[in-house]
Amino acid sequence: MKINHLFKALLIAGMLTAGATSWAGDGAIRVSNEGGAPVARFSLGDSHCVLKDDRVLCTPASKLAR
């Protein structure tokens, strides 16, 4: 009985992880060095985000003109 419960929990955790990964976009995190401090740039949904000095700053992606 405990094996079934453990297997179900692992299966659900794997599905949630896969879903979050596919939802997050391309999954690419680019890390650069600016002024001796690491800066990480990534996309989250339709926003562009930067992690700098322990702060995450996100700006919405520009909308295409119709």
C-alpha beads as a LAMMPS data file, in Angstrom:
LAMMPS data file: protein, C-alpha beads

66 atoms
65 bonds

1 atom types
1 bond types

-500.0 500.0 xlo xhi
-500.0 500.0 ylo yhi
-500.0 500.0 zlo zhi

Masses

1 110.0

Atoms # bond

1 1 1 0.000 0.000 0.000
2 1 1 2.819 2.413 0.857
3 1 1 4.548 1.654 -2.464
4 1 1 1.419 2.685 -4.378
5 1 1 1.168 5.924 -2.401
6 1 1 4.864 6.703 -2.981
7 1 1 4.586 5.909 -6.694
8 1 1 1.539 8.175 -7.066
9 1 1 3.301 11.012 -5.237
10 1 1 6.382 10.691 -7.461
11 1 1 4.225 10.564 -10.587
12 1 1 2.321 13.708 -9.597
13 1 1 5.568 15.527 -8.721
14 1 1 7.038 14.605 -12.103
15 1 1 3.951 15.811 -13.950
16 1 1 3.945 19.127 -12.073
17 1 1 7.635 19.640 -12.781
18 1 1 7.190 18.897 -16.490
19 1 1 4.213 21.236 -16.692
20 1 1 6.029 24.073 -14.955
21 1 1 9.037 23.639 -17.207
22 1 1 6.997 23.775 -20.395
23 1 1 4.965 26.750 -19.119
24 1 1 8.061 28.771 -18.195
25 1 1 9.032 29.267 -21.819
26 1 1 12.229 28.172 -23.457
27 1 1 13.840 27.509 -20.084
28 1 1 16.989 29.403 -21.043
29 1 1 18.628 31.383 -18.282
30 1 1 21.502 33.540 -19.453
31 1 1 24.009 34.521 -16.775
32 1 1 26.479 37.336 -17.315
33 1 1 28.864 39.307 -15.146
34 1 1 28.138 43.035 -14.796
35 1 1 30.428 45.061 -12.573
36 1 1 31.690 41.953 -10.813
37 1 1 28.181 40.768 -9.896
38 1 1 26.340 37.924 -11.632
39 1 1 23.146 38.876 -13.481
40 1 1 20.641 36.282 -14.726
41 1 1 18.225 37.042 -17.584
42 1 1 15.251 34.843 -18.419
43 1 1 11.707 34.886 -19.778
44 1 1 8.627 34.001 -17.791
45 1 1 5.432 33.778 -19.796
46 1 1 5.283 36.960 -21.869
47 1 1 7.661 38.900 -19.597
48 1 1 11.404 39.434 -19.673
49 1 1 13.022 39.149 -16.244
50 1 1 16.382 39.992 -14.671
51 1 1 17.774 38.685 -11.379
52 1 1 20.269 41.219 -10.058
53 1 1 21.368 41.967 -6.480
54 1 1 18.911 39.384 -5.077
55 1 1 15.957 41.121 -6.782
56 1 1 13.847 39.934 -9.688
57 1 1 12.637 42.645 -12.053
58 1 1 10.161 41.690 -14.793
59 1 1 8.846 43.809 -17.648
60 1 1 6.076 42.759 -20.015
61 1 1 7.125 41.927 -23.558
62 1 1 6.162 44.616 -26.027
63 1 1 2.965 43.925 -27.910
64 1 1 3.144 43.787 -31.681
65 1 1 1.354 46.626 -33.431
66 1 1 -1.747 45.528 -35.271

Bonds

1 1 1 2
2 1 2 3
3 1 3 4
4 1 4 5
5 1 5 6
6 1 6 7
7 1 7 8
8 1 8 9
9 1 9 10
10 1 10 11
11 1 11 12
12 1 12 13
13 1 13 14
14 1 14 15
15 1 15 16
16 1 16 17
17 1 17 18
18 1 18 19
19 1 19 20
20 1 20 21
21 1 21 22
22 1 22 23
23 1 23 24
24 1 24 25
25 1 25 26
26 1 26 27
27 1 27 28
28 1 28 29
29 1 29 30
30 1 30 31
31 1 31 32
32 1 32 33
33 1 33 34
34 1 34 35
35 1 35 36
36 1 36 37
37 1 37 38
38 1 38 39
39 1 39 40
40 1 40 41
41 1 41 42
42 1 42 43
43 1 43 44
44 1 44 45
45 1 45 46
46 1 46 47
47 1 47 48
48 1 48 49
49 1 49 50
50 1 50 51
51 1 51 52
52 1 52 53
53 1 53 54
54 1 54 55
55 1 55 56
56 1 56 57
57 1 57 58
58 1 58 59
59 1 59 60
60 1 60 61
61 1 61 62
62 1 62 63
63 1 63 64
64 1 64 65
65 1 65 66
